[in-house]
Amino acid sequence: MQKEYKTVASIAGPLMVVEGVEGVKYEELVEISVPGEKGTRLGKVLEASEGKAVVQMFESSQGAVTEGSKARFLGETMKLGVSEDMLGRVFNGAGKPIDGQPEIIPEKRLEISGTAINPYSRDYPNDFIQTGISTIDCLNTLVRGQKLPVFSGAGLPHNRIASQIARQAKVNDGSDFAVVFAAMGVTFEEAQFFQSEFEKTGAIEKAVLFVNTADDPVVERIATPRLALTCAEYLAYEKEMHVLVVLTDMTNYAEALREVSAARKEVPGRRGYPGYLYTDLATIYERAGRVKGKKGSVTQIPILTMPEDDITHPIPDLTGYITEGQLVLSRELHRKGVYPPADVLPSLSRLKDKGIGEGKTREDHSGVMNQLYASYARGKDVRELAVILGEAALDETDRAYMKFADTFEDKYIRQGEYEDRDILKDSLGIGWELLKLLPKAELKRVKDEHVEKYMTK
Amino acid sequence: MSTQQEGTIIKVSGPLVVAKGMSTAKMNEIVYVSEQRLLGEVISLDGDNASIQVYEETGGIGPGEPVYLTGQTLSVELGPGLLENFYDGIQRPLQLIEKESGAFIARGIHVPGIDRERKWDFKPVVNSGDSVAEGDVLGEVQETTLINHRIMVPVGISGKVTEIHSGDKKVEDVVAVIEDEHGKNHKITMLQKWPIRIPRKDGGKRVPNEPLITGTRILDTLFPLAKGGAGCIPGPFGAGKTVTQQTVAKYCDAEVIVYVGCGERGNEMTDVLMEFPELKDPNTGEPLMKRTILIANTSNMPVAAREASVYTGMTIAEYYRDMGYNVALMADSTSRWAEAMREMSGRLEEMPGEEGYPAYLGSRTAGFYERAGAVKCLGSGDRKGSLTVIGAVSPPGGDLSEPVTQNTLRVTKVFWGLDANLARRRHFPAINWLSSYSLYDENVAGHWKKEVADDSIDVRNDAMRLLQEEAKLEEIVRLVGMDALSPKERLVLETAKSIREEFLFQNAFDAEDAYTSLTKQYWMLKIIMTIYYSAQDIVEQEDFDFDEFKKLPVMEKVVKSKEIEDGKWEAFEVLAKEVASTIQSLKK
């Protein structure tokens, strides 16, 4: 039975207190109608006490009044209607279509908060995903079911990289991905960029978009990634698809969480973010994975912009503690005009070892990866040294390393936005090509037999 | 389980539920919330009202719904069948949860922590008529190929054994009857319960003086942990906390391992679960899982159960300690446990301390680590057990000044500081040798001298000194260049480099390299130090050429000393002599 109350006692920011209520449930949805307004606004119960409910409104509380507003408690928690017809459609942060087409007819309605995957039922992610980007495929390999965030900064081309990954990602067995894309607090232009990218390449047929732009309600921003993941889980575990979820920008999401937390007068943790930021982010990121006995999988690429490029800021910091590695973008490379500006040294994919090698990619993959990594690190050190001592002070080996580092950035990291590199032919091939720049005695991380076999004379 | 009384919910806020009509509730009593019977624990009482922390999600629960009291405090079940299990934070086997609700964890599932149907061959060690006291062993059960599970007289019971039954028994079958001094009969089963927040009784603590041998060189040689000690591993993400914890769990010489994954990644726990049954225990050759209990509350599982998970693990670990085993508990990560406390504290509207953590963070942390210890076991006889605790800490931004790290450092005696810079240079284990410390080095020195070599401690101390000196000298080199150093200083740098690259660097994923015995550790270090000792006066000779010196063929052998098999100590001895004589022959 739905009950309606006219006892709105106070409004502060997105929060509204309704008094004299009975039988209200935690996280129940609430419809609020303001006098003189058509339609209703949606909210959910944040705190249910005897005779009092604190309601968080999904939309702006502007114009809402305490006198005369009506709150109707719907008796159910927030759900998303899902169906395969969602592919190719665009929704807002409340799950309503915004592409001008009619609402979908849901096959079932699922709770958006989802439930935790039983760790006992998880299957370990170990299928190599080819993204066509060398710095990911060869050096920081992504596997199916992984969560690998992109740590970016304001003004860096993370959106172009994300859309390139979404466009090109495929697995060895040839199957490609359905893409679920969630934009949180992005500008209209960014949202438009993704939509038109998807439409241009035809990828939209296999994509579902959830868009919450910067001027959309803050509270919807908190729901957006959960809608996207609910949809992704449905496609993965019930429709046997491999789903790639791109979430951008997690920084906006965390800011929204902080805003609501402050409005609730909660005790703040680090930098004003709520103490439960870690748990909250985990309920999003941990929804990536594979489940035993199910064909589909959910792979996540969350994108976040580090405030002031500071990797110790709470958002990248807590994200790094939950996700299985990170891809860091470099402002320095971006300034040099290198696309994608992948900062190879601090980037890491924790699951790479399980997805590479014989039977997955090629036997020499691990060796090439370590050799390129070590050589580039050494090359960068030498380059710094050369700044202090002058290039003349370097010996021959050091100079070879410096040349290697430069060429590595120019030929290996740099690639075209529409260039889809094959792991064997290109990513490993170019890698071997570059290693020729170094004296053979320096190649300690690759096996001699692989040098024989794969390095062209 | 009987539920006698009920209260009524008046407020729900996340994992916190407040109920009225709870005047008979006790602190830390277990309650079932709503008709869905979600598990909760009473954490504060105010007149008729009780605050309850609920171990499951509370969406859809509201005021007016019932709360059922149970009269019991939050306890774990103890008995044969614990080992090889994979539990959630409140001791529900995840395998049974999967059976009930599939791959996703549903709410309100109640499954027993210990299999009630499985039969165990109980072998009594006491006879009818014997007098027994609390903690005495009544009989034994072969729980796994590795562990002989001792059934002990429960705490609080003593008297005369009037009945004792051997043979195949289920855990709830009566295996003994004890008549106490008042003539009351106590029926003893193999299944016992213990409240998780109360330390189990022991027969008195001992000073820990046996090293916990982990096979990781930097840990055993430089920063040893004693059996019964407490250590912490703080470090930023990506520095290798989990890898270090897992390596210690795999190779250390404790007999029982309790591994608590507290608020960490689901895939990591899956990895452990898939790997441990395959890996062999280096000390016994049996699969590692036979001595392991896993407890997982991954970061997306309910937050209140995360708070409980470390205590669940601790109580189980203490139980095996009481049998007389050396037990090691790994908690990864205690920061998530502290954050769970902070979240509950915030919802209770308590006055916050530093960074929003509750003011009792310090005392709770201390209380947790103090449950570690080497003990004389309760009961007659001379059983000795130990419980070693290793807690990972995840300081935000790698900043060690934050409250959880600071409170932990106050009570742990071993600090293995992980360093992001070392990890970035791919030096693993990325434990910083300058900032880490161990206060057990004196305690375990006796063991080294007796079991390994008389001069083992001196060699270690010299190596430590060189590493310290290296840091100083590197400053100088950075400012004025290598040429400013005296030959002796140059020798220090070279030796320290060898220590770092040959000795401290260790690959946890390489089957050969991952574990090194104490004696081999001693020899590896000794050989590197022999270069230093014997080259002291050589380097000061005129026109001494360091590059030539480094190219001596014997140096190559030093690098390869890692490959000499364990036990072939003569080969090491020969090499040490060769190093010394080769270098001495350079003398003019």
Contacts between the chains, C-beta under 8 A, distances in Angstrom:
chain1	res1	chain2	res2	distance
A	22	B	63	7.9
A	22	B	64	7.1
A	23	B	62	6.2
A	23	B	63	7.4
A	23	B	64	5.7
A	24	B	62	5.1
A	24	B	63	6.7
A	25	B	12	7.7
A	25	B	59	7.8
A	25	B	60	5.0
A	25	B	61	6.2
A	25	B	62	3.6
A	26	B	12	4.0
A	26	B	13	7.5
A	26	B	14	7.9
A	26	B	58	5.2
A	26	B	59	5.9
A	26	B	60	6.7
A	26	B	61	5.3
A	26	B	62	6.0
A	27	B	58	7.8
A	27	B	59	4.0
A	27	B	60	6.5
A	28	B	60	7.1
A	28	B	62	7.2
A	45	B	62	8.0
A	46	B	13	7.5
A	47	B	11	7.0
A	47	B	12	7.0
A	47	B	13	4.5
A	48	B	11	6.7
A	48	B	12	4.5
A	48	B	13	7.8
A	48	B	61	7.9
A	48	B	62	4.8
A	48	B	63	5.6
A	49	B	10	6.2
A	49	B	11	3.9
A	49	B	12	7.8
A	49	B	18	7.7
A	49	B	63	6.3
A	50	B	10	4.0
A	50	B	11	6.7
A	50	B	20	7.9
A	50	B	63	4.7
A	50	B	64	7.8
A	51	B	63	7.9
A	76	B	60	7.9
A	77	B	59	5.1
A	77	B	60	5.6
A	111	B	59	7.6
A	113	B	57	7.5
A	113	B	59	6.4
A	114	B	104	7.7
A	115	B	57	7.6
A	115	B	104	4.3
A	115	B	105	5.7
A	115	B	106	6.6
A	116	B	104	6.9
A	116	B	105	5.0
A	116	B	266	7.8
A	116	B	298	6.6
A	116	B	300	4.6
A	116	B	301	4.7
A	116	B	302	8.0
A	117	B	103	6.0
A	117	B	104	6.0
A	117	B	105	7.6
A	117	B	266	6.0
A	117	B	300	7.9
A	118	B	94	5.5
A	118	B	97	5.8
A	118	B	98	5.2
A	118	B	101	7.9
A	118	B	102	8.0
A	118	B	103	5.8
A	118	B	104	6.7
A	118	B	105	5.2
A	119	B	86	7.6
A	119	B	94	6.2
A	119	B	261	7.8
A	119	B	266	4.9
A	119	B	269	4.3
A	119	B	270	5.7
A	119	B	273	7.2
A	119	B	296	4.8
A	119	B	298	5.6
A	120	B	86	5.8
A	120	B	94	3.8
A	120	B	95	5.5
A	120	B	97	7.4
A	120	B	98	5.3
A	120	B	273	7.0
A	121	B	94	8.0
A	121	B	98	5.1
A	121	B	102	7.5
A	121	B	103	3.9
A	121	B	104	8.0
A	122	B	266	5.6
A	122	B	267	6.4
A	122	B	269	7.9
A	122	B	270	4.3
A	123	B	270	7.4
A	124	B	267	6.5
A	124	B	270	5.3
A	124	B	271	6.1
A	124	B	274	5.9
A	125	B	267	6.5
A	145	B	267	7.7
A	146	B	267	8.0
A	237	B	103	7.7
A	266	B	346	6.1
A	267	B	346	4.7
A	267	B	352	4.8
A	267	B	356	4.8
A	268	B	356	6.3
A	269	B	342	7.2
A	269	B	355	6.1
A	269	B	356	4.7
A	270	B	355	6.4
A	270	B	396	5.7
A	275	B	339	6.5
A	275	B	342	4.7
A	275	B	343	5.6
A	275	B	346	5.7
A	275	B	356	5.0
A	276	B	303	7.3
A	276	B	339	7.7
A	276	B	343	5.0
A	278	B	263	7.5
A	278	B	299	7.1
A	278	B	336	7.1
A	278	B	339	5.9
A	279	B	263	7.6
A	279	B	299	6.7
A	279	B	300	7.9
A	279	B	303	5.3
A	279	B	339	7.2
A	279	B	340	7.9
A	279	B	343	6.9
A	282	B	263	7.4
A	282	B	298	7.8
A	282	B	299	3.3
A	282	B	300	4.8
A	283	B	299	7.9
A	283	B	300	4.7
A	285	B	299	7.9
A	285	B	300	8.0
A	286	B	265	7.3
A	286	B	266	5.6
A	286	B	298	6.2
A	286	B	299	5.7
A	286	B	300	3.7
A	287	B	300	7.2
A	289	B	266	6.4
A	289	B	267	6.7
A	291	B	103	4.4
A	292	B	103	7.0
A	293	B	103	7.6
A	294	B	103	7.2
A	312	B	236	8.0
A	312	B	396	7.6
A	312	B	397	3.2
A	312	B	398	6.6
A	312	B	399	7.2
A	313	B	397	7.6
A	314	B	396	6.4
A	314	B	397	7.7
A	317	B	236	7.8
A	317	B	237	7.3
A	317	B	396	5.4
A	317	B	397	5.1
A	318	B	396	7.4
A	320	B	236	7.9
A	320	B	237	4.0
A	320	B	238	6.6
A	321	B	237	4.7
A	321	B	394	5.6
A	322	B	265	6.7
A	322	B	299	5.8
A	324	B	265	6.7
A	324	B	267	6.5
A	325	B	238	7.7
A	326	B	238	7.8
A	345	B	424	6.3
A	346	B	424	6.5
A	348	B	238	5.7
A	351	B	267	7.3
A	353	B	509	7.6
A	373	B	426	7.6
A	374	B	426	7.3
A	377	B	425	7.4
